[in-house]
Amino acid sequence: MALIPIAVTLLALLGSAAVGDALRCNCTNCKSDPECETDGACMASIYYEKGKEEHVRMCIKRNDLVPPGQPFYCLSAEGLMNTHCCYQDYCNSIDLKVPVPRTAGDWTETGSSWGPVELVAVIAGPVFLLCVLLMVGVFLFQYHQRAYSHRQRLEVEDPSCDHLYLAKDKTLQDLIYDMSTSGSGSGLPLFVQRTVARTIVLQEIIGKGRFGEVWRGKWRGGDVAVKIFSSREERSWFREAEIYQTIMLRHENILGFIAADNKDNGTWTQLWLVSDYHEHGSLFDYLNRYSVSIESMIKLALSAASGLAHLHMEILGTQGKPGIAHRDLKSKNILVKKNGTCAIADLGLAVRHESITDTIDIAPNQRVGTKRYMAPEVLDETINMKHFDSFKCADIYALGLVYWEIARRCNAGGIHDEYQLPYYDLVPSDPSIEEMRKVVCDQKLRPSIPNWWQSYESLRVMGKIMRECWYANGAARLTALRIKKTLSQLSVEEDVKM
Ligand SMILES: *[C@@H]1O[C@H](CO)[C@@H](O)[C@H](O)[C@H]1NC(C)=O
């Protein structure tokens, strides 16, 4: 193999340079000493060898930390090895998650005759060579780009080398900011998304749903949320990624989308959707856990309305956005950010409005979404699906229910109710459409608004908004923009700092 000499050279380099004095690391392959010293980084890695998991801890010299920002020695290889570099004494003492052994077979073969250091070198060597070649390609390509148009997008197929495209020390926030201000849609170019997705290290599962699982992952030291769809759900994955990448969708109260990736490993396709991570989780979880002050209630309600207003709004022009209706708004699909505001998530069922042709971008199937939150016209199927505004009105009805969930948890004068789902007292858990229809359409019942809310201005206003979100006639309901304005006013009166 022609690549072995390169690996050996790298090894020699690694061995010959003088040992620095700053950093002490754990070492698994230093002859007598369980520790080593370096001027660079501590590294820990875990991989499979002969079907057994192997741990390596070692020192990496500063000179070997190339390229800066994302050194090859510190890269994980998808499904083969998890690697972590760090820069404090004995920080590589940690236990890493084992990689999912997708191609464990191949790995056992090569792994058996190589020690851990050689293994790293053997991986880094070819990758380095490949990347040098690719770099030449990149320069040629960029030259070509400048000479022609900026519109073309490149999709680099080999993920191990895409990262040359990523500016070495950029964080995701920088990258996304660059992308969204350069006006090329709402997100990173495809090949960058791919690179990001493939260098995320999954940490823990934080949720499960009908589509698959949600994980917390790490990318360049920051937390991200990864929604992993089962391969049956390819269409949901595609649709959600498509909606999130609608031009100009980015908004502080809509979940920040980072990347979509479909990794095909030959046997099955793994579908990823990467987004910002919010440690509070959903509004549903949040309200179950905490009661909220009047100020927090207004913050939550106003931010949710701002997010929905932005989603609904059509902005005309080349830098515009289509109107979007969510169609599955509920407290479980709204996230709570660290600063106590909301971010609307789960856009998988959303529809977009093409105003030029006055059509909706996908054939909206009958009754999707969560039955408990379905508007009366959706339950009894009288909704006019040709008319885009009908979907917006149905969202507003659901927003009213979410407001009711929030307001019940509002702690005013020492009183607040326990958390409940809307209609908890009228329908069983997991109600059928028929059960919902009886209550909402036939009996025309709505969640009850306690009398004592009248004694507090904020709760009185919230109660009034809810009633005006719940009219049987969709067209009579408030708009998201109207609600946003009313709540902005309230927030000024109540001196709420947003
Ligand atoms: C790493 O080194 C420190 C200091 O010698 C030691 O206390 C710790 O147990 C080591 N960790 C592992 C996993 O070997």
PDBQT file of the ligand as one rigid body, heavy atoms in Angstrom, charges set to zero:
ROOT
HETATM    1  C1  LIG A 501      -5.559   9.710  34.118  1.00  0.00    +0.000 C 
HETATM    2  O1  LIG A 501      -4.493  10.173  34.899  1.00  0.00    +0.000 OA
HETATM    3  C2  LIG A 501      -4.862  10.617  36.200  1.00  0.00    +0.000 C 
HETATM    4  C3  LIG A 501      -3.608  11.168  36.863  1.00  0.00    +0.000 C 
HETATM    5  O2  LIG A 501      -2.565  10.274  36.842  1.00  0.00    +0.000 OA
HETATM    6  C4  LIG A 501      -5.481   9.440  36.964  1.00  0.00    +0.000 C 
HETATM    7  O3  LIG A 501      -5.899   9.886  38.239  1.00  0.00    +0.000 OA
HETATM    8  C5  LIG A 501      -6.673   8.914  36.198  1.00  0.00    +0.000 C 
HETATM    9  O4  LIG A 501      -7.204   7.782  36.844  1.00  0.00    +0.000 OA
HETATM   10  C6  LIG A 501      -6.256   8.537  34.775  1.00  0.00    +0.000 C 
HETATM   11  N1  LIG A 501      -7.439   8.126  34.034  1.00  0.00    +0.000 N 
HETATM   12  C7  LIG A 501      -7.523   7.002  33.349  1.00  0.00    +0.000 C 
HETATM   13  C8  LIG A 501      -8.824   6.728  32.692  1.00  0.00    +0.000 C 
HETATM   14  O5  LIG A 501      -6.583   6.242  33.254  1.00  0.00    +0.000 OA
ENDROOT
TORSDOF 0
